[in-house]
Amino acid sequence: MMKFNKILFLNTLILGTLISVSSYSWLSMWFGLEINLLSMIPLMNNNSMFSSEAIMKYFLSQAMASMIFLFSILMLNINFSNFLILILNSSLLTKMGTAPFHFWFPQVMEGLNWNLSMLMLTWQKIAPFILISYNIKFEIFFFLIMVSSSMIGSIMGLNQISLRKILTYSSINHMSWMLVSMMNSTLLWLNYFIIYSLISLNIIILLKINNIFYFKQLIIKLNTNKQLKLFFLMNFFSLAGLPPFLGFLPKWLTINFLMNQNLWMLSLILIIFSLITLFFYSRLTLSSLMINSKEQLIMSNPKFNWMITLTNFINLFSLIFITLIFNLN
C-alpha cells in the first residue's frame, strides 16, 4: 500500500504539471516545473544506492535546465531575440531528455523501479512538451533535434541488455516523432502521446508483474508461457509502429503530415531509424520463438487479470476499428 507521503508528493507532482500547462506567464510555468521537480525527488527515494545516484543525477540535470530556463525568460523581458528562444527551448528539451540533451536520462532510468519508470517516460514529459508547443516552428535547430533523437534513440538501443535502458532509448526515438507531430497540431501530438503512454503502460505492467528487468530474464520468462509471449510480441511491435497494431496510427498520421509539407527527407530519416528500433524489439521477442521448451498456454499468475488481456487486445484491434471509422466518414 502506498504511504501517505508518497500520495502527497504524487498529488503535488500532478499539481506542478497542471500549473505549468495552464499558466499564462513564463514565470508561473517555471514555478510549476519546480514544484514538479521537487515532488519527483522524494518519490524516487527508496533507500538504495542506485536510487540515491539516480536522484542526484536527476536533480543536477533538472536544476541546471531550470536555471537556464529562468535566465532565458528573464532576459526575454529585457531584450527579445531568437538566440534566447533557442536557449529556452534547449532547457525544455533537456528536461524531457531529447538527444543530444539526453546525458542524464538513461542513467537515471536505470536507478528507478517500474512505477517511477512509467512516470518518467510519460507524465514528466507533458509540461515541457506543452511549453515547447508555444514557440515550435520548423527551423534548422528543431530539424537537428528530431534527426539526432531519432538516430541516437535507435542506434544506442541496439547494444543494451537492460530493459529500462531499451525503453529509455525507445522514448528518445519517439520524442522525435512527437516533435514532428506537434509541428502539425497539438491534437496530433496528444493522440501520439496517449497511444504511446497506453502501449508503454501495457509493457511496464507485464514487466512489473513478472519482475523482469533484463533481456536474459525476459527470454527465460517468455519460454514458459505462450500467452505472455503473445502479449509482449504485440506490445513491442506496436511500440515500434508496425501495422496492424495501434502504435502504427500516430506514425501514419505524422508521415501523412510530412508528405503534405514535402518534407520527404525528414520522413525518410525517421522511418529508417524506426526500422532499427523494430530490429531490437524483434530481438527481444522473436529470439524466444527459436527455442523449444515446454510452455503453458494460459498464465496461471493471479495478478495477471482480465484487464491486462483487454488492454492488449485493444492494442491489437483498435487500428482496424479506427480505419473503418475514417472510411465511413
C-alpha positions in Angstrom: 0.0 0.0 0.0 1.3 3.5 -0.9 2.5 5.5 2.0 0.8 8.9 2.8 3.9 10.9 2.0 4.1 9.2 -1.4 0.4 10.1 -2.1 1.1 13.7 -1.1 4.1 14.1 -3.3 2.3 12.4 -6.2 -0.5 15.0 -5.9 1.9 17.9 -5.8 3.7 16.3 -8.9 0.4 16.4 -10.8 -0.3 19.9 -9.5 3.1 21.2 -10.7 2.4 19.9 -14.2 -1.1 21.4 -14.2 0.2 24.8 -13.1 2.8 24.8 -15.9 0.4 23.9 -18.7 -2.4 26.2 -17.6 -0.3 29.3 -16.9 -0.2 32.5 -19.0 3.2 33.8 -17.8 6.6 32.1 -18.2 7.4 32.7 -14.6 4.4 30.7 -13.5 5.4 27.9 -15.9 8.8 27.8 -14.3 7.2 27.7 -10.9 5.1 24.7 -11.9 8.2 22.9 -13.3 10.0 23.4 -10.0 7.0 22.0 -8.0 7.1 19.0 -10.3 10.8 18.5 -9.8 10.7 18.9 -6.0 7.8 16.4 -5.8 9.5 13.8 -8.1 12.7 13.6 -6.0 11.0 12.2 -2.8 9.1 9.7 -4.9 12.4 8.4 -6.3 13.9 7.7 -2.9 13.7 4.0 -1.9 16.7 3.9 0.4 19.0 2.1 -2.1 22.4 3.1 -3.6 21.1 3.1 -7.1 18.1 5.4 -6.3 20.4 7.8 -4.5 22.6 8.1 -7.6 19.6 8.5 -9.8 18.2 11.2 -7.5 21.5 13.2 -7.6 21.8 12.9 -11.4 18.1 13.8 -11.9 18.3 16.8 -9.6 21.5 18.3 -11.0 20.4 17.9 -14.6 16.9 19.3 -13.9 18.2 22.1 -11.7 20.7 23.2 -14.5 17.8 23.2 -17.1 15.6 25.2 -14.7 18.3 27.7 -14.1 18.8 28.2 -17.9 15.0 28.4 -18.4 14.7 31.1 -15.7 17.7 33.0 -17.1 16.1 32.9 -20.6 12.7 34.2 -19.6 14.2 37.0 -17.5 16.4 38.0 -20.4 13.5 37.9 -22.9 11.7 40.5 -20.8 14.7 42.8 -21.3 15.5 42.1 -25.0 13.7 39.6 -27.3 16.0 37.6 -29.6 15.9 34.3 -31.4 19.0 33.2 -29.6 17.2 33.4 -26.2 14.3 31.4 -27.6 16.8 28.8 -28.7 18.3 28.7 -25.2 14.8 28.4 -23.7 13.9 25.6 -26.0 17.2 23.8 -25.2 16.4 23.9 -21.5 13.0 22.4 -22.0 14.5 19.7 -24.3 17.0 18.9 -21.5 14.1 18.5 -19.1 12.5 16.0 -21.5 15.7 14.1 -22.3 15.7 14.5 -26.0 19.0 14.0 -27.8 21.6 15.5 -27.7 20.4 16.7 -24.2 19.8 13.1 -23.0 23.0 12.7 -21.0 21.1 12.2 -17.7 18.1 10.1 -19.0 19.4 6.5 -19.3 21.5 6.6 -16.1 18.5 8.0 -14.1 16.1 5.4 -15.5 18.4 2.6 -14.5 18.0 3.5 -10.8 14.2 3.6 -10.9 11.6 0.9 -10.2 8.9 0.2 -12.9 6.3 2.6 -11.3 8.7 5.5 -11.4 9.9 4.5 -14.9 6.4 4.8 -16.2 6.1 8.2 -14.6 9.4 9.4 -16.1 8.6 8.1 -19.6 5.1 9.7 -19.8 3.9 12.2 -17.2 7.2 14.0 -16.8 7.2 14.9 -20.5 3.8 16.6 -20.6 4.7 20.1 -19.2 8.0 20.5 -21.3 6.2 19.4 -24.5 3.3 21.8 -23.9 5.7 24.7 -23.2 7.7 23.9 -26.4 4.5 23.9 -28.4 4.1 27.7 -27.8 7.2 28.5 -29.9 8.0 25.4 -32.0 8.5 26.0 -35.7 10.3 24.2 -38.5 13.8 25.5 -38.4 17.3 24.0 -38.5 17.5 23.8 -34.7 14.4 21.6 -34.4 15.3 19.6 -37.5 18.7 18.7 -35.9 16.9 17.8 -32.6 14.5 15.5 -34.5 17.2 13.8 -36.5 19.6 13.3 -33.6 16.8 12.0 -31.3 15.7 9.5 -33.9 19.3 8.4 -34.6 20.6 8.2 -31.0 17.3 6.6 -29.8 17.6 3.8 -32.3 21.4 3.2 -32.5 22.1 3.4 -28.8 19.3 0.9 -28.0 20.9 -1.8 -30.1 23.5 -3.0 -27.6 21.5 -2.7 -24.4 20.6 -5.6 -22.2 18.7 -3.6 -19.6 15.0 -3.3 -20.5 14.8 0.1 -18.7 17.5 1.5 -21.0 15.9 0.0 -24.0 12.6 1.7 -23.1 14.6 4.9 -22.5 16.2 5.0 -25.9 12.9 4.0 -27.4 11.3 7.0 -25.7 14.1 9.3 -27.1 13.3 7.9 -30.6 9.5 8.5 -30.1 10.2 12.1 -28.9 11.5 12.9 -32.4 8.1 11.8 -33.8 6.2 13.7 -31.2 8.1 16.9 -32.0 7.2 16.5 -35.7 3.5 15.8 -34.8 3.5 18.9 -32.6 4.5 21.0 -35.6 1.3 19.9 -37.3 -1.0 20.4 -34.2 -1.2 19.9 -30.5 -4.1 17.5 -31.1 -1.9 15.2 -33.3 0.8 15.3 -30.6 -1.8 14.4 -27.9 -3.0 11.4 -29.9 0.5 10.2 -30.3 1.3 10.8 -26.6 -1.8 9.0 -25.4 -1.2 5.9 -27.6 2.5 5.8 -26.7 1.6 6.0 -23.0 -1.0 3.2 -23.3 1.5 0.9 -25.0 4.2 1.8 -22.5 1.8 1.1 -19.7 1.0 -2.3 -21.1 4.7 -3.3 -21.4 5.6 -1.9 -17.9 2.7 -3.7 -16.2 3.8 -7.0 -17.8 7.4 -6.4 -16.8 6.5 -5.4 -13.3 4.2 -8.4 -12.6 6.8 -10.8 -13.8 9.7 -9.0 -12.1 11.7 -8.6 -15.3 14.5 -6.0 -15.6 17.0 -7.5 -18.1 17.0 -9.2 -21.5 18.0 -12.6 -20.2 15.2 -12.6 -17.6 12.7 -11.8 -20.4 13.9 -14.7 -22.6 13.6 -17.1 -19.7 10.1 -15.9 -18.8 8.9 -16.0 -22.4 9.9 -19.6 -22.8 7.5 -20.6 -20.1 4.2 -19.2 -21.4 2.6 -18.7 -24.8 0.2 -16.1 -23.7 2.9 -13.9 -22.2 5.0 -14.3 -25.4 2.0 -13.2 -27.5 1.3 -10.1 -25.3 5.0 -9.0 -25.4 5.2 -9.5 -29.1 2.1 -7.4 -29.7 3.2 -4.6 -27.5 6.8 -4.4 -28.7 5.6 -4.4 -32.3 3.0 -1.8 -31.5 5.6 0.4 -29.8 7.8 0.1 -33.0 4.8 1.3 -35.1 4.3 -1.9 -37.1 0.9 -2.3 -38.7 -1.8 -3.5 -37.9 -1.1 -2.5 -34.3 -2.3 0.7 -32.7 1.2 2.2 -32.5 1.2 2.5 -36.3 -1.7 5.1 -36.2 0.2 8.1 -34.9 3.2 7.4 -37.1 0.9 7.0 -40.1 -0.7 10.4 -39.4 2.7 12.1 -38.8 4.1 10.7 -42.1 1.0 11.9 -43.9 1.6 15.4 -42.5 5.3 15.3 -43.6 4.3 14.2 -47.1 1.8 17.1 -47.3 4.6 19.5 -46.3 7.0 18.0 -48.9 9.4 17.1 -46.0 10.1 13.7 -47.5 13.8 13.7 -46.4 12.9 14.1 -42.7 10.2 11.4 -43.2 12.7 9.0 -44.7 15.2 9.6 -41.9 12.5 8.9 -39.2 11.3 5.8 -40.9 14.8 4.3 -41.4 15.7 4.8 -37.8 12.3 3.4 -36.7 13.2 0.2 -38.6 16.3 -0.1 -36.4 14.1 0.2 -33.3 11.9 -2.5 -34.8 15.0 -4.7 -35.0 15.9 -4.6 -31.3 12.2 -5.0 -30.3 12.2 -8.1 -32.6 15.4 -9.3 -30.9 13.6 -9.2 -27.6 10.7 -11.5 -28.6 11.5 -13.4 -31.8 14.6 -15.0 -30.3 12.3 -16.8 -27.8 10.5 -18.4 -30.8 13.7 -20.2 -31.8 13.9 -22.2 -28.6 11.9 -25.3 -28.0 10.6 -25.6 -24.5 7.5 -26.8 -22.6 5.1 -23.9 -22.3 1.8 -23.2 -20.6 -0.9 -21.9 -22.9 -2.6 -19.7 -20.3 -0.9 -17.9 -17.5 -1.8 -19.1 -14.0 -0.5 -15.9 -12.3 -3.4 -14.5 -10.2 -2.0 -11.0 -10.7 -2.5 -11.4 -14.5 -6.1 -10.3 -14.6 -8.6 -9.8 -17.4 -7.9 -6.1 -17.6 -4.4 -6.7 -18.9 -5.8 -9.1 -21.5 -8.4 -6.5 -22.6 -5.9 -3.6 -22.9 -3.6 -5.8 -25.0 -6.4 -6.8 -27.4 -7.4 -3.2 -27.7 -3.8 -2.5 -28.7 -4.2 -5.2 -31.5 -7.6 -4.3 -32.9 -8.0 -0.5 -32.3 -6.3 0.4 -35.6 -8.7 -1.7 -37.6 -11.7 -0.1 -36.0 -10.3 3.5 -36.3 -9.5 2.9 -40.0 -13.1 1.7 -40.6 -14.5 4.8 -38.8 -12.3 7.1 -41.0 -13.5 5.3 -44.2 -17.2 5.6 -43.1 -16.7 9.4 -42.6 
